[in-house]
């Protein structure tokens, strides 16, 4: 996964918060790791968006 230095969109932030909220409810992460996990979720959301855009561009 390539980490880009550009800014995150509002859509990326909301999607990352949604994933983080689900993880907290399911007790899959510790509350002390919120900052680290949120940063990782932001990277993941931007990566997923980039993959979706590539998929749309390469479709027939």
N, CA, C and O of each residue as an XYZ file, in Angstrom:
240
protein
N       0.850     -1.158      0.000
C       0.000      0.000      0.000
C       0.903      1.231      0.000
O       1.834      1.337      0.799
N       0.612      2.155     -0.908
C       1.387      3.383     -1.028
C       0.733      4.481     -0.190
O      -0.459      4.745     -0.343
N       1.493      5.118      0.686
C       0.967      6.183      1.535
C       1.248      7.515      0.860
O       2.405      7.871      0.636
N       0.182      8.259      0.533
C       0.307      9.545     -0.143
C       0.324     10.679      0.882
O      -0.383     10.612      1.887
N       1.125     11.721      0.637
C       1.202     12.824      1.602
C       0.097     13.875      1.448
O       0.113     14.877      2.163
N      -0.843     13.678      0.553
C      -1.884     14.687      0.333
C      -2.927     14.662      1.444
O      -2.899     13.798      2.321
N      -3.856     15.630      1.392
C      -4.877     15.766      2.417
C      -5.966     14.708      2.262
O      -6.143     14.124      1.193
N      -6.688     14.478      3.354
C      -7.813     13.544      3.340
C      -9.094     14.319      3.101
O      -9.247     15.444      3.579
N     -10.010     13.720      2.365
C     -11.292     14.379      2.133
C     -12.212     14.159      3.333
O     -11.942     13.333      4.205
N     -13.286     14.908      3.351
C     -14.288     14.746      4.410
C     -14.895     13.360      4.343
O     -15.199     12.755      5.371
N     -15.068     12.863      3.138
C     -15.619     11.516      2.955
C     -14.695     10.470      3.572
O     -15.169      9.527      4.205
N     -13.393     10.622      3.397
C     -12.437      9.691      4.007
C     -12.530      9.754      5.526
O     -12.496      8.722      6.195
N     -12.647     10.960      6.071
C     -12.718     11.120      7.526
C     -13.959     10.464      8.105
O     -13.885      9.770      9.119
N     -15.107     10.683      7.458
C     -16.339     10.082      7.960
C     -16.315      8.559      7.861
O     -16.777      7.868      8.769
N     -15.779      8.039      6.765
C     -15.698      6.588      6.613
C     -14.757      5.982      7.659
O     -15.035      4.914      8.204
N     -13.636      6.674      7.938
C     -12.690      6.190      8.952
C     -13.321      6.226     10.339
O     -13.149      5.298     11.128
N     -14.054      7.303     10.636
C     -14.732      7.382     11.935
C     -15.795      6.308     12.076
O     -15.994      5.766     13.162
N     -16.473      6.001     10.988
C     -17.496      4.944     11.010
C     -16.849      3.589     11.328
O     -17.362      2.832     12.151
N     -15.725      3.290     10.674
C     -15.009      2.037     10.947
C     -14.501      2.000     12.386
O     -14.579      0.973     13.059
N     -13.981      3.136     12.844
C     -13.454      3.227     14.206
C     -14.564      3.030     15.228
O     -14.373      2.335     16.227
N     -15.704      3.625     14.991
C     -16.846      3.493     15.890
C     -17.302      2.036     15.977
O     -17.580      1.531     17.065
N     -17.377      1.370     14.837
C     -17.760     -0.049     14.835
C     -16.764     -0.888     15.623
O     -17.149     -1.801     16.353
N     -15.478     -0.573     15.470
C     -14.445     -1.330     16.187
C     -14.530     -1.119     17.689
O     -14.309     -2.050     18.464
N     -14.851      0.111     18.104
C     -14.985      0.394     19.535
C     -16.180     -0.363     20.103
O     -16.089     -0.958     21.178
N     -17.298     -0.342     19.383
C     -18.493     -1.047     19.854
C     -18.228     -2.540     19.969
O     -18.674     -3.179     20.922
N     -17.511     -3.095     19.012
C     -17.217     -4.536     19.027
C     -16.037     -4.879     19.932
O     -15.658     -6.044     20.050
N     -15.457     -3.860     20.571
C     -14.334     -4.016     21.505
C     -13.132     -4.701     20.857
O     -12.499     -5.565     21.463
N     -12.826     -4.309     19.623
C     -11.685     -4.877     18.914
C     -10.422     -4.046     19.086
O      -9.327     -4.513     18.773
N     -10.565     -2.798     19.588
C      -9.396     -1.954     19.816
C      -9.451     -1.369     21.220
O     -10.520     -1.249     21.818
N      -8.291     -1.012     21.729
C      -8.200     -0.365     23.033
C      -8.381      1.139     22.861
O      -8.017      1.695     21.825
N      -8.930      1.786     23.851
C      -9.147      3.222     23.771
C      -7.828      3.996     23.735
O      -7.793      5.119     23.231
N      -6.775      3.435     24.244
C      -5.465      4.086     24.204
C      -4.861      4.135     22.813
O      -3.949      4.922     22.560
N      -5.356      3.305     21.911
C      -4.827      3.232     20.548
C      -5.657      4.022     19.543
O      -5.470      3.857     18.337
N      -6.567      4.874     20.006
C      -7.476      5.562     19.096
C      -6.752      6.404     18.049
O      -7.095      6.346     16.868
N      -5.768      7.177     18.461
C      -5.076      8.057     17.519
C      -4.368      7.243     16.438
O      -4.462      7.559     15.252
N      -3.668      6.207     16.850
C      -2.931      5.363     15.904
C      -3.882      4.654     14.946
O      -3.629      4.597     13.743
N      -4.970      4.116     15.479
C      -5.923      3.375     14.655
C      -6.665      4.316     13.714
O      -6.920      3.954     12.566
N      -7.018      5.515     14.172
C      -7.705      6.486     13.312
C      -6.816      6.880     12.139
O      -7.293      6.993     11.009
N      -5.542      7.088     12.395
C      -4.601      7.413     11.325
C      -4.516      6.273     10.305
O      -4.492      6.512      9.098
N      -4.473      5.048     10.796
C      -4.435      3.890      9.904
C      -5.733      3.768      9.108
O      -5.704      3.415      7.929
N      -6.862      4.054      9.736
C      -8.156      3.992      9.043
C      -8.242      5.052      7.946
O      -8.804      4.793      6.881
N      -7.692      6.242      8.192
C      -7.676      7.278      7.160
C      -6.886      6.818      5.941
O      -7.338      6.977      4.808
N      -5.707      6.248      6.174
C      -4.904      5.721      5.073
C      -5.665      4.633      4.333
O      -5.649      4.595      3.102
N      -6.334      3.747      5.070
C      -7.091      2.661      4.462
C      -8.238      3.190      3.609
O      -8.466      2.684      2.510
N      -8.955      4.186      4.087
C     -10.079      4.733      3.329
C      -9.610      5.405      2.044
O     -10.244      5.260      0.999
N      -8.508      6.135      2.117
C      -7.998      6.768      0.901
C      -7.510      5.707     -0.088
O      -7.706      5.846     -1.295
N      -6.886      4.668      0.412
C      -6.432      3.572     -0.451
C      -7.619      2.879     -1.114
O      -7.572      2.584     -2.308
N      -8.686      2.616     -0.353
C      -9.884      2.002     -0.927
C     -10.510      2.893     -1.990
O     -10.956      2.398     -3.025
N     -10.548      4.190     -1.753
C     -11.109      5.124     -2.733
C     -10.277      5.124     -4.007
O     -10.817      5.182     -5.111
N      -8.962      5.059     -3.848
C      -8.095      5.025     -5.024
C      -8.277      3.737     -5.813
O      -8.274      3.757     -7.044
N      -8.436      2.614     -5.113
C      -8.680      1.346     -5.795
C     -10.004      1.363     -6.537
O     -10.093      0.867     -7.660
N     -11.038      1.933     -5.917
C     -12.340      2.024     -6.575
C     -12.269      2.898     -7.815
O     -12.882      2.577     -8.833
N     -11.532      3.994     -7.744
C     -11.392      4.884     -8.895
C     -10.647      4.176    -10.029
O     -11.014      4.304    -11.196
N      -9.598      3.430     -9.675
C      -8.853      2.674    -10.692
C      -9.730      1.616    -11.336
O      -9.654      1.384    -12.542
N     -10.566      0.975    -10.523
C     -11.449     -0.066    -11.046
C     -12.446      0.526    -12.040
O     -12.718     -0.066    -13.085
N     -12.994      1.715    -11.701
C     -13.942      2.377    -12.593
C     -13.277      2.823    -13.880
O     -13.880      2.740    -14.950
N     -12.026      3.303    -13.791
C     -11.314      3.766    -14.975
C     -10.962      2.621    -15.916
O     -10.909      2.805    -17.132
N     -10.723      1.446    -15.355
C     -10.308      0.295    -16.161
C     -11.465     -0.567    -16.621
O     -11.256     -1.539    -17.348
N     -12.682     -0.234    -16.214
C     -13.829     -1.036    -16.646
C     -14.179     -0.679    -18.086
O     -13.799      0.381    -18.583
N     -14.883     -1.544    -18.728
C     -15.191     -1.363    -20.150
C     -16.129     -0.235    -20.307
O     -16.521      0.091    -21.427
